[in-house]
Amino acid sequence: VQLQASGGGLVQPAGSLRLSCAASGRIFSINPMGWYRQAPGKQRELVAQTRAGRHPRYADSVRGRFTIFRDNAKQTVDLQMNSLKPEDTAVYYCGYSDYGQWYWGEGTQVTVSS
């Protein structure tokens, strides 16, 4: 499985960005796929994750501002980020767990700054 992420960039506070991730190789909707982020000096953390048959999971810090979309037919997962805050600045990673084996895309930088 390979994951290709895109869509990061520089945005002003209160702005919006959409991240996209496409998987090559076979993935299964029952397995979790989502977005994680790592800010300088911090550990990688869950941002949003989705899997078939479950409600999406969101970090408390982004709930209500971010929305995750997964298209199982296209093997993509997008993250719509609204009302961005400076504290959302981080490298964002697309991740997929294949029955416990994690795969990661290259990170994409999101910088929220005026």
Secondary structure, DSSP 8 states (H G I E B T S, - for coil): -EEEEE--EEE-TT--EEEEEEEES---TTS-EEEEEE-TTS--EEEEEE-TTS--EE-TTTBTTEEEEEETTTTEEEEEE-S--GGG-EEEEEEEEETTEEEE---EEEEE--
